[in-house]
Amino acid sequence: SVGLLYMASYLWRNGIKARCHFHDLNGDYDSLKKNIETLLDKIHPGLVGVSMKWFPYMARVLEICQIVKTHSPHIQIVLGANTASYYWEKVIQYDFVDYVVRGDGEVPLLKICQGADYLPNCVYKKDGKIIANPITFVHNETNSKDIYLSHLDKILISRYASLFGSFFIPTQKGCTL
């Protein structure tokens, strides 16, 4: 989702190298698995964030997370967006999910990347327990001036990246419908 681009942009501006790769959700499992494994072997990330924006794609998102964790067990898996926020109590139970970011995600994701002690808006596993911190970071007109797209030439690594020049990118928060 476009939300991942905003978060990756925010991470780059805060010294964290982040990349986005978009997958065709209609692709078969074997193609998806090969695509993800090739990408992981090329980039060697320490953390992978996956958007669980829409409920109908929940199974596919979990499939992506499981492929990542099976291929590279050391990678931390972070889920975020609307559906992850709503179903966080269920989603965090999966062995292959390490964090769920509820609500606005830029600052919480940065804190995860920085290894901060306190992770606002986050549910995560620590020492065999599930920690659920409250949603304390919420965008408003005073704290969201740093949330904008940048570094797209470094962030986008997808074969679909060239298509983004022709897509509408909303410039406000929330649903535009």
N, C-alpha and C positions, 0 to 999 in steps of 0.2 A: 504494500500500500504506500501511498505518498507519505504517510506518517513516518515510515522508516527513513525516507529521504530527509525529512526535517530533523529526525534524531541523529542520523549519520552526519549531517551538516553541523549540528550542534556539537557533536563529539569532535569532529575535525577542528573546529574553532577552539576547542578546549584541549588540544594536544593529543587526542586519541584517533588513531587511524581506523576508519570504518569504511566498509564497502557494502554495496547493495547488489543483490543478484535476484532477478525475478524469474520465476518458473511458470511454465504453461501448466495451469491446473488441470487441463484435459489430457496431459501426457500420461503414459502408462508408468507403472511402478518401476520397472527395470530401467527405463530411460531416466526417470527422476533420480533413482539411486546412483546410477553411473554419473550423472551430471553433478550431483552433490559431492560424491566421493572425489571426483576429479577436481572440483573447486577446492575442497578441503585440503587435498594434497598439494595444490598450487599455492594457496594463501596461508595455510597453517594458523588459523585463528585460535585464540584462547577462549573466545566467547562467540556464540551465534545467537542473534535475536531473530525471532520469527513473529510476524504479525498474525494474530488470531482475531481479525477484524469482524468477519462475518460468520455466523453460526453454520451455514451450509458447508463451509470449508474446514470445519473443526477437525474432521477425521484426517484430511490431507495434511493439515498443519502438524498434527500429532505424528503422522507418518514421517514427515520431514524431520521432526525432532528425534524420532527413534533411529532414523538412518544416520543422522549426525552422531548421536551418542554411541551407536553400535560401531561405527567406523572409527571414531575418535573419542573414547570414554573420558578423556581429560578435559574436553571442551565443555564449558558452562553454557547451558541452554536457558535463554530468557524469552518468555512469551509476554506479549502485551496486546493492547487494543481492546475494543468493546467486549467481545465474547470472552477473552481471557479474563478481563476484569469481572465480568458477571459470574463466570463459572470457576473462579480461582480456587475454591475449596476442593473441587474435583480435579482440576488440571494439575495442581501441585502434587497430587498423589502419585502421578506417573514417575517411575524411576528415572526417566530420561528428561524430566523437566526440573531445572534447578531453581529458577526464579519466575515469578509472575509479577509484572508491573501493572498495578491497578491505576486507572485514571491517567493523568498526564504523565508522560514518560521521559522527557528529556533530562531533567535533573536526576531522577532516580536511576536511569541508565548510566549517566555519567558517574554517579556515586558507586554503582556496581563496578564499573570499569576501573575506578580509582581505588577500589578495595576499602571503601569507607566503612566505619564501624556501624553507623546508622544509615539505613536505606529507606527513605520515605516512600510511601505508596507501594512497598514491596512485600511480597510473601516469598519466603525462601526456606531452604533446608540448612540447618546448622547442627552438627553433632547429633544427628538422628532425630532432631525435633523440627517442627514447622514453626517458623517465626512469621507472624502476620503484623506488620507495622501499619499504623493508620494512614489514610490518605491525607497528607498534610501539604503536599505541593499541588496547587491548582493554578492554572494559568489565569492571569488577569491583566488589566492594562498596565500595571506597574512592573510585572516580572516577566513579560513575554517579548520584550524588545529584542532579545537574543535568539528568538525562534524564527529563523528564516532559512531559505535554501542557499547553499554555497558549496563550493568544492565538488560540483557534480561531475566534473571531468575526472576526478580521482575516485569518487564514490561508486559510480555506475560501472559494473563489470559484466553486465548481462548482454547476451546476444540481442536482447530487445531494447537495449539502452538507446539506440539511435531513434527509436520510435517516440521517446519522451518529448522530443522537440515539437511534436504535433498534438500532444495531449493537453487538456485543460488542467491546470494545477490551481486548486482553490487557494485564495489568499486570506481566508478567514478561518476561524476555528469552527468546527461543527458541521452538520449536514447542510448542504446548500439547497436541498429540495424544499 
